[in-house]
Amino acid sequence: MTEPDKNRITVEIYNKTYTIMGDEPASHVKLVADLVDQKMNEIRRHNGHLDTTRLAVLTAVNTMNDYVKLKADYAKLVGSIKRKEDK
């Protein structure tokens, strides 16, 4: 897809508006933006002293932690399925 063919979606995350360009459908981008917004607000409720930059970094760290755990769980599941298939 060339640059002009990319989807351009405007979303709001933590009371700021962002325009995101990409190949994903608008519904997917909006879902992701909503999840980021929810996570930032959740972390903010527990850490009211954080400035926006630290809040964003903590949100990214939490999100990547969840991602790494899911990736490990997925690898275990695939390994388990493969072992069952090999029997």
Buried (B, 14 or more C-beta within 10 A) or exposed (E): EEEEEEBEBEBEBBEEEEEBEBEBEBEEBBEBBEEBBEBBBEBBEEEEEBEEEEBBEBBEEBBEEEEEEEEEEEEEEEEEEEEEEEE
